[in-house]
């Protein structure tokens, strides 16, 4: 029977007054052909539900991290798993925004993109590009932040150190 409002489900690990709080683990089963998947989806509606992953707040020893890591391959011929973040399609597509933490007294957090290293082959590429469109393609903007009392940040374009340095093409 349909209800006006549906109920909630809450999973909570135990609270400790003087020790460590309990852990909450979700694990899918191993398989000889393919391991099981874990699917988490929010509900549909006039406005769909949101999905929030958040590390806890710490009192004196720092907030909790949020770590998203893809699996590796045990065999040499295998390929590591990928991580993909897609914003939703619509008349106007959804945005993807990455923001490092604000520092109240010290420095703000950094955002770093690093392509994969290789033991024997070529390192991975880092590619930033705007997509094709029927009208105008999007712009690519790199801007350093504003400063109220000091200098704005530097913008450095450098190729890596090597026996033969790479070209910088503008």
C-alpha positions in Angstrom: 0.0 0.0 0.0 1.4 3.5 -0.9 1.9 5.9 2.0 2.1 9.6 2.0 5.6 9.5 3.6 7.8 6.4 3.7 9.8 5.3 6.7 13.5 5.7 7.2 16.2 3.0 7.9 19.1 3.9 10.1 22.3 1.9 10.5 24.5 3.0 13.4 27.6 1.7 15.0 28.0 1.8 18.8 29.0 4.9 20.7 31.9 4.7 23.2 32.2 7.1 26.1 36.0 6.7 26.6 37.3 4.5 23.8 36.8 4.0 20.1 33.5 4.2 18.4 32.3 1.1 16.6 32.8 0.5 12.8 30.2 0.0 10.2 31.2 -2.2 7.3 29.3 -3.2 4.1 30.9 -6.0 2.1 29.8 -7.8 -1.0 30.6 -11.5 -1.5 33.7 -12.9 -3.4 33.1 -14.9 -6.5 35.1 -17.2 -8.8 33.9 -15.3 -11.9 33.0 -11.9 -10.5 32.8 -10.4 -7.0 29.4 -9.0 -5.9 28.6 -5.3 -6.2 27.2 -2.8 -3.8 24.7 -0.4 -5.2 23.5 2.7 -3.2 20.8 4.8 -4.9 18.6 7.6 -3.6 14.9 7.7 -4.3 13.1 9.4 -7.3 10.7 12.3 -6.8 9.9 15.7 -8.1 13.4 16.4 -6.8 15.4 13.2 -6.3 17.1 12.5 -3.0 20.8 13.4 -2.4 23.7 11.1 -1.6 26.1 12.4 1.0 29.4 10.8 2.1 31.0 12.7 4.9 33.8 12.2 7.3 33.1 12.9 10.9 34.1 16.1 12.7 37.0 15.8 15.2 37.4 17.8 18.4 41.1 18.3 18.6 42.7 15.7 16.3 41.3 16.6 12.9 38.2 15.6 10.9 37.8 12.2 9.4 38.9 11.5 5.8 36.7 10.3 2.9 38.7 7.8 0.9 37.4 6.5 -2.5 39.8 3.9 -3.9 39.4 1.5 -6.8 40.6 -2.0 -6.6 43.9 -3.4 -8.0 44.5 -6.5 -10.1 46.3 -9.5 -8.5 47.5 -10.8 -11.9 50.1 -8.9 -14.0 47.9 -8.9 -17.1 44.9 -7.4 -15.2 43.9 -3.7 -15.1 43.2 -1.7 -12.0 39.7 -0.5 -11.5 38.8 3.1 -12.4 37.0 5.9 -10.5 34.4 7.8 -12.4 32.4 10.8 -11.3 29.5 11.8 -13.6 27.2 14.8 -13.1 23.6 14.2 -14.1 22.2 15.0 -17.6 19.3 17.4 -18.0 18.3 20.4 -20.1 21.3 22.0 -18.3 23.8 19.4 -17.2 24.9 19.1 -13.5 28.1 20.6 -12.3 31.1 18.9 -10.7 32.8 21.0 -8.1 35.9 20.1 -6.1 36.7 22.5 -3.2 39.5 22.0 -0.7 38.9 23.0 3.0 39.1 26.5 4.3 41.8 27.3 6.9 40.6 29.5 9.8 44.1 30.4 11.0 46.5 28.5 8.7 46.6 27.7 5.0 43.6 26.5 3.1 43.7 22.9 1.7 45.2 22.1 -1.7 43.7 20.4 -4.7 46.1 18.2 -6.6 45.6 16.1 -9.7 48.3 13.5 -10.4 48.3 11.0 -13.2 49.5 7.4 -12.4 53.2 6.5 -12.3 54.6 3.5 -14.1 57.4 1.1 -13.1 58.5 0.2 -16.7 56.2 2.0 -19.1 54.9 5.5 -19.7 53.3 7.5 -16.9 49.6 8.4 -17.3 48.4 11.5 -18.9 46.5 14.4 -17.2 43.9 15.8 -19.7 41.7 18.8 -19.0 39.3 19.6 -21.9 36.0 21.1 -22.6 33.4 19.0 -24.5 32.1 19.4 -28.0 28.8 21.3 -28.6 26.5 22.2 -31.5 26.9 25.9 -30.6 30.1 27.1 -28.9 32.3 24.7 -26.9 33.0 25.5 -23.3 35.9 27.7 -22.1 38.8 26.5 -20.0 39.8 29.0 -17.3 42.7 28.8 -14.9 42.7 31.5 -12.3 44.7 32.2 -9.1 42.8 33.4 -6.1 42.3 37.0 -5.0 44.0 38.4 -1.9 42.8 41.2 0.4 46.2 42.1 1.9 48.9 40.0 0.1 49.7 38.9 -3.4 47.5 36.7 -5.6 48.9 33.3 -6.3 51.4 32.5 -9.0 50.5 30.6 -12.2 53.3 28.3 -13.2 53.4 26.1 -16.3 56.3 23.7 -16.2 57.4 20.5 -17.8 58.9 17.8 -15.7 62.6 17.2 -15.0 64.1 14.7 -17.4 67.2 13.9 -19.5 65.3 15.6 -22.3 62.7 18.1 -21.0 59.3 18.2 -22.7 58.1 21.1 -24.8 55.7 23.8 -23.6 53.3 24.6 -26.4 50.9 27.5 -26.1 
